[in-house]
């Protein structure tokens, strides 16, 4: 099982990180911190620089400028890296002919980790019964579990995962979600890259959002969603004509939604309620309608998507062009 520890110092720090590949800027003067005790989602469109950033943090690539440290130290200089940092970047980063247990055993020996820990993590991720199978025969979901087992092998305080739920069924996705949150609750730093906005909304409490290598947002999920233009307060009152001008005068944007209610943005519920009360009119509904994390993501990254699909029907084979 995963052991619990107090981890007050498990911090990832990225300062002015820049990485180019030829003429392409993959990471552009990027700075952020990932704090312990929370699941932090690492979000961005394809090509945003997420995997490159993770590789820079783990010392698998070298920055052109800036620093990436774990507990104040670059990964390459950590005394016992497997006991301080666990990572899953490529679920199938193993020799396909090696048995699952032997794969973990080789990692444990390299990291001076007791053999008994191999069986502990195999049982924890649900692979104990297939520990003798060659890893090359594993499905993607099983490979993800093996990669998570490898990340947990040294019982580290800092964990980085790149798309950890790829290939998992609903039960597996729920298991990963629960695992990430339990690891964070133990005081560990959990940094998770994913394209599944609905899953991140359920798993993460904080997000780092990047696009084209630069920082777009560093915020709690709650604040990010609230700032989205898709969030509004639904107000229903029989005296729209009295309330709407007062709301606009206070800086709100007010629109009718077609069924007798008003959609109010730019003011929070309390401020809207105060204005309606001061107008002396009855309120039949005053409810917050929040945007989803996906809607907030799409709005904030609209100008940073590398490839845009054309929203028109694809011509049928043989049809005139």
C-alpha positions as CSV (number, residue, x, y, z in Angstrom):
1,X,0.0,0.0,0.0
2,X,1.0,3.6,-0.3
3,X,2.5,4.9,2.9
4,X,1.3,8.2,4.5
5,X,3.8,10.9,5.4
6,X,3.9,14.6,6.4
7,X,5.4,16.3,3.3
8,X,5.6,20.0,4.0
9,X,8.5,20.6,1.6
10,X,7.4,18.8,-1.6
11,X,7.4,21.7,-4.0
12,X,7.9,22.0,-7.8
13,X,9.2,25.4,-8.9
14,X,9.5,26.5,-12.5
15,X,11.1,29.9,-13.2
16,X,11.4,31.6,-16.6
17,X,11.7,28.2,-18.3
18,X,12.3,28.3,-22.1
19,X,12.9,25.5,-24.5
20,X,13.3,25.7,-28.3
21,X,13.4,23.0,-30.9
22,X,14.9,24.7,-33.9
23,X,12.7,27.6,-34.8
24,X,9.8,26.3,-32.6
25,X,9.4,27.6,-29.1
26,X,8.0,24.7,-27.1
27,X,8.2,26.4,-23.7
28,X,8.1,30.2,-23.5
29,X,9.4,32.0,-20.4
30,X,7.2,29.8,-18.2
31,X,7.0,30.3,-14.4
32,X,4.7,28.6,-11.8
33,X,4.8,26.6,-8.6
34,X,3.1,23.3,-7.7
35,X,2.2,23.2,-4.1
36,X,1.9,20.1,-1.9
37,X,-1.4,18.9,-0.5
38,X,-3.5,19.3,-3.6
39,X,-4.0,17.7,-7.0
40,X,-2.8,20.3,-9.6
41,X,-4.0,19.8,-13.2
42,X,-1.6,20.7,-16.0
43,X,-3.8,21.7,-18.9
44,X,-3.4,23.0,-22.4
45,X,-4.2,22.2,-26.1
46,X,-2.1,19.8,-28.1
47,X,1.3,21.2,-28.7
48,X,1.0,23.6,-25.7
49,X,4.3,22.3,-24.2
50,X,3.0,20.2,-21.4
51,X,5.1,17.1,-22.0
52,X,8.2,19.2,-22.7
53,X,7.7,21.0,-19.4
54,X,7.4,17.7,-17.5
55,X,10.6,16.4,-19.2
56,X,12.4,19.6,-18.3
57,X,11.3,19.2,-14.6
58,X,12.5,15.6,-14.7
59,X,15.9,16.4,-16.3
60,X,15.1,14.5,-19.5
61,X,15.6,17.7,-21.5
62,X,17.7,20.8,-20.9
63,X,16.3,24.3,-20.9
64,X,17.7,27.0,-23.1
65,X,16.9,29.4,-20.2
66,X,15.4,29.2,-16.7
67,X,15.2,26.6,-14.0
68,X,13.0,23.7,-12.9
69,X,13.6,22.4,-9.3
70,X,12.1,20.0,-6.9
71,X,12.4,21.0,-3.3
72,X,14.9,23.7,-4.5
73,X,17.1,21.2,-6.3
74,X,17.3,20.2,-10.0
75,X,16.3,16.7,-10.5
76,X,19.8,15.6,-11.7
77,X,21.2,16.6,-8.3
78,X,18.7,14.8,-6.1
79,X,20.4,12.3,-3.8
80,X,17.8,9.6,-4.0
81,X,15.5,10.6,-7.0
82,X,13.2,7.6,-6.8
83,X,12.5,8.3,-3.2
84,X,11.7,12.0,-3.8
85,X,10.0,12.0,-7.2
86,X,7.8,9.5,-9.0
87,X,6.7,10.0,-12.6
88,X,4.6,8.4,-15.4
89,X,5.3,10.0,-18.8
90,X,5.1,7.0,-21.1
91,X,2.9,4.1,-19.9
92,X,4.8,1.6,-22.1
93,X,8.4,2.6,-21.1
94,X,9.4,-1.0,-20.4
95,X,11.0,-3.9,-22.2
96,X,8.1,-5.8,-23.7
97,X,9.7,-9.2,-23.0
98,X,10.3,-8.5,-19.3
99,X,7.8,-9.7,-16.7
100,X,5.9,-7.0,-14.9
101,X,7.4,-8.0,-11.5
102,X,10.9,-8.1,-12.9
103,X,10.5,-4.7,-14.5
104,X,9.7,-3.2,-11.1
105,X,12.4,-5.2,-9.4
106,X,15.0,-3.8,-11.8
107,X,13.8,-0.3,-11.0
108,X,13.8,-1.1,-7.2
109,X,17.4,-2.4,-7.4
110,X,18.5,0.7,-9.3
111,X,16.9,2.9,-6.6
112,X,18.1,0.9,-3.6
113,X,14.5,0.1,-2.7
114,X,13.6,-3.1,-0.8
115,X,12.3,-6.0,-2.9
116,X,9.2,-6.3,-0.7
117,X,8.1,-2.9,-2.0
118,X,7.6,-4.4,-5.5
119,X,4.9,-6.8,-4.3
120,X,3.3,-4.0,-2.3
121,X,2.8,-1.7,-5.2
122,X,1.8,-4.5,-7.6
123,X,-1.0,-5.4,-5.1
124,X,-1.9,-1.8,-4.7
125,X,-2.4,-1.2,-8.4
126,X,-4.3,-4.5,-8.9
127,X,-1.6,-6.3,-10.9
128,X,-0.5,-8.9,-8.4
129,X,-2.3,-11.7,-10.3
130,X,-0.5,-10.9,-13.5
131,X,2.9,-10.0,-12.1
132,X,4.5,-13.0,-13.9
133,X,3.2,-12.0,-17.3
134,X,5.3,-10.2,-19.9
135,X,4.6,-6.5,-19.9
136,X,4.4,-6.5,-23.7
137,X,1.2,-8.5,-23.5
138,X,-0.5,-5.8,-21.3
139,X,-3.4,-3.7,-22.5
140,X,-2.9,0.1,-22.4
141,X,-4.9,0.2,-19.2
142,X,-2.7,-2.5,-17.5
143,X,0.4,-0.6,-18.8
144,X,-0.9,2.5,-17.1
145,X,-1.3,0.7,-13.8
146,X,2.2,-0.7,-14.1
147,X,3.5,2.8,-14.8
148,X,1.7,4.1,-11.7
149,X,3.2,1.3,-9.7
150,X,6.7,2.3,-10.9
151,X,6.0,5.9,-9.9
152,X,4.9,4.9,-6.4
153,X,7.8,2.4,-5.9
154,X,10.0,4.8,-3.9
155,X,7.1,6.2,-1.9
156,X,8.0,9.7,-3.2
157,X,6.6,13.0,-2.0
158,X,6.4,14.5,-5.5
159,X,4.4,12.7,-8.3
160,X,4.0,13.7,-11.9
161,X,1.6,12.0,-14.3
162,X,1.1,12.5,-18.0
163,X,-2.3,11.4,-19.1
164,X,-2.6,8.7,-16.4
165,X,-6.2,7.6,-17.3
166,X,-5.6,6.8,-21.0
167,X,-6.9,3.3,-21.8
168,X,-8.6,2.8,-18.4
169,X,-12.2,1.8,-18.1
170,X,-14.7,3.8,-15.9
171,X,-13.7,1.8,-12.8
172,X,-10.0,2.4,-13.5
173,X,-10.6,6.1,-14.0
174,X,-12.4,6.3,-10.7
175,X,-9.5,4.4,-9.0
176,X,-6.9,6.8,-10.4
177,X,-9.0,9.8,-9.4
178,X,-9.3,8.5,-5.8
179,X,-5.6,7.6,-5.8
180,X,-4.5,11.1,-6.8
181,X,-6.7,12.8,-4.2
182,X,-5.6,10.4,-1.5
183,X,-1.9,11.1,-2.3
184,X,-2.5,14.8,-2.2
185,X,-4.4,14.4,1.1
186,X,-1.2,12.8,2.5
187,X,0.6,16.1,1.8
188,X,2.3,15.0,-1.4
189,X,2.6,17.2,-4.5
190,X,0.6,15.7,-7.3
191,X,0.9,17.2,-10.8
192,X,-1.3,15.7,-13.5
193,X,-1.4,16.4,-17.2
194,X,-4.7,15.5,-19.0
195,X,-6.9,16.4,-21.9
196,X,-10.0,15.1,-20.1
197,X,-11.6,18.3,-18.8
198,X,-14.5,16.5,-17.2
199,X,-12.1,14.3,-15.2
200,X,-9.9,17.2,-14.2
201,X,-12.9,19.0,-12.9
202,X,-13.6,16.1,-10.6
203,X,-9.9,15.4,-9.6
204,X,-8.0,18.6,-9.4
205,X,-8.5,21.6,-7.1
206,X,-5.9,23.8,-8.8
207,X,-4.9,24.1,-12.5
208,X,-1.9,25.4,-14.4
209,X,-3.1,26.3,-17.9
210,X,-0.6,26.9,-20.7
211,X,-0.9,27.6,-24.5
212,X,1.9,27.7,-27.0
213,X,4.4,27.3,-24.2
214,X,3.3,30.3,-22.1
215,X,1.3,30.6,-19.0
216,X,-2.4,31.4,-19.4
217,X,-3.8,30.8,-15.9
218,X,-2.6,29.6,-12.5
219,X,-5.7,29.3,-10.5
220,X,-8.1,27.2,-8.4
221,X,-10.6,25.3,-10.6
222,X,-13.4,27.2,-8.8
223,X,-12.0,30.6,-9.6
224,X,-11.1,29.7,-13.2
225,X,-14.7,28.6,-13.8
226,X,-16.2,31.6,-12.1
227,X,-14.2,33.9,-14.3
228,X,-15.5,32.3,-17.5
229,X,-18.0,34.3,-19.5
230,X,-20.1,31.1,-19.5
231,X,-20.9,31.7,-15.8
232,X,-23.9,33.9,-15.0
233,X,-26.6,34.4,-12.4
234,X,-30.2,33.5,-13.4
235,X,-32.7,36.0,-12.0
236,X,-36.4,35.7,-12.3
237,X,-38.6,38.5,-11.0
238,X,-42.0,39.9,-12.2
239,X,-40.4,43.4,-12.4
240,X,-37.6,43.1,-14.9
241,X,-38.2,46.7,-16.1
242,X,-37.3,48.0,-12.6
243,X,-34.4,45.7,-11.9
244,X,-32.5,45.5,-15.2
245,X,-31.6,49.3,-15.4
246,X,-30.2,49.2,-11.8
247,X,-28.1,46.1,-12.6
248,X,-26.7,47.7,-15.7
249,X,-25.9,50.9,-13.8
250,X,-23.9,48.7,-11.3
251,X,-21.8,47.3,-14.1
252,X,-23.6,44.1,-14.9
253,X,-24.4,42.7,-18.3
254,X,-28.0,41.7,-18.5
255,X,-29.7,39.6,-21.1
256,X,-33.1,37.9,-21.4
257,X,-32.9,34.1,-21.8
258,X,-36.2,33.7,-23.6
259,X,-38.3,32.1,-20.8
260,X,-38.9,35.2,-18.7
261,X,-35.6,35.1,-16.7
262,X,-32.6,37.4,-16.9
263,X,-29.0,36.2,-17.3
264,X,-26.8,38.5,-15.3
265,X,-23.0,38.5,-15.5
266,X,-20.4,40.8,-14.0
267,X,-21.8,40.8,-10.5
268,X,-21.9,38.0,-7.9
269,X,-25.1,36.7,-6.4
270,X,-24.9,38.7,-3.2
271,X,-24.5,42.0,-5.1
272,X,-27.4,41.1,-7.4
273,X,-29.6,40.2,-4.4
274,X,-28.8,43.5,-2.7
275,X,-29.8,45.5,-5.8
276,X,-33.1,43.6,-6.2
277,X,-33.8,44.0,-2.5
278,X,-33.2,47.8,-2.7
279,X,-35.6,47.9,-5.7
280,X,-38.2,46.4,-3.4
281,X,-39.4,43.8,-5.9
282,X,-40.1,40.1,-5.3
283,X,-37.5,37.4,-6.4
284,X,-38.7,34.1,-7.8
285,X,-35.3,32.8,-8.6
286,X,-31.7,33.8,-8.0
287,X,-29.3,31.0,-8.9
288,X,-25.7,30.7,-10.1
289,X,-25.2,29.0,-13.4
290,X,-21.6,28.0,-13.6
291,X,-19.6,27.2,-16.8
292,X,-17.9,23.9,-16.9
293,X,-14.1,23.6,-16.7
294,X,-14.2,22.5,-20.4
295,X,-16.0,25.8,-21.3
296,X,-13.5,27.9,-19.4
297,X,-10.6,26.0,-21.0
298,X,-12.0,26.5,-24.5
299,X,-12.6,30.2,-23.9
300,X,-9.1,30.8,-22.5
301,X,-7.2,28.8,-25.1
302,X,-9.1,30.0,-28.1
303,X,-6.1,31.9,-29.5
304,X,-3.5,29.3,-28.5
305,X,-4.8,26.2,-30.4
306,X,-2.2,25.1,-32.9
307,X,-4.6,23.3,-35.2
308,X,-8.1,24.4,-35.9
309,X,-10.7,22.0,-37.4
310,X,-12.8,23.4,-40.2
311,X,-16.5,23.4,-39.2
312,X,-18.0,22.2,-42.5
313,X,-19.0,18.9,-43.9
314,X,-16.3,16.7,-45.4
315,X,-16.9,16.1,-49.1
316,X,-18.1,12.6,-50.0
317,X,-15.9,10.4,-52.1
318,X,-16.6,11.1,-55.8
319,X,-18.4,14.3,-55.1
320,X,-17.4,17.3,-57.2
321,X,-14.8,19.6,-55.5
